[in-house]
Amino acid sequence: MYLPPLGQTLIAAAIALRVNLPISVALVWITNPVTISPMYYFSYRVGSWILGAPTQPLNVEYWLEWHNWLEILAPLTIDRLVCGTIYAVLGYFVVQVI
């Protein structure tokens, strides 16, 4: 699940009490104000593909209208659950190998 950058930093600092704190805090800044919009749109597209739903183009007016949010939330939620699980499993095995 995506969190605001400050939230990610605090969680990384709390988790990283026994590991390399600077690296863990720096890595959470991958999602910054510049990269968060493309990441959410990619997540929306993947979630729509999983659900078989049509996707909307990246149109700011469409995305800012509140009555469209219900169409957007289902694909985002599905993608975050599916991809989050996949990334967690992959991350676990990568760390074990390293």
C-alpha positions, -999 to +999 in steps of 0.1 A: +000+000+000+013+034-008+019+058+020+029+095+020+067+099+020+069+111+056+048+081+067+071+057+049+101+073+065+087+070+100+078+033+094+112+025+079+129+042+109+108+022+133+114-011+115+150-005+109+162-003+145+183-033+140+195-027+104+211+000+083+189+030+091+202+055+065+197+030+036+162+020+047+151+057+052+166+067+018+149+039-001+114+049+010+119+082-009+115+063-042+079+075-040+082+112-040+060+140-053+074+135-088+070+097-090+038+092-070+014+101-098+029+077-124+030+050-098-007+054-089-017+056-126+003+024-133-014+008-103-048+018-116-040+004-150-028-030-136-059-032-113-082-024-142-065-052-162-069-076-134-106-068-130-112-066-168-125-031-165-120-003-190-093+022-181-096+060-183-069+081-199-047+103-177-071+133-177-067+156-147-103+168-148-116+132-147-094+122-118-103+153-097-141+148-100-152+131-068-180+110-084-154+092-105-134+080-074-155+049-069-145+037-104-109+043-096-108+029-061-116-007-070-087-012-095-063+006-072-073-016-042-070-048-062-037-039-076-022-029-042-033-062-027-021-084-056+012-065-064+019-058-027+017-095-020+039-104-050+065-077-041+066-088-004+072-124-014+099-114-039+115-091-014+116-118+012+134-142-011+158-116-024+168-107+012+172-143+020+195-148-010+216-117-002 
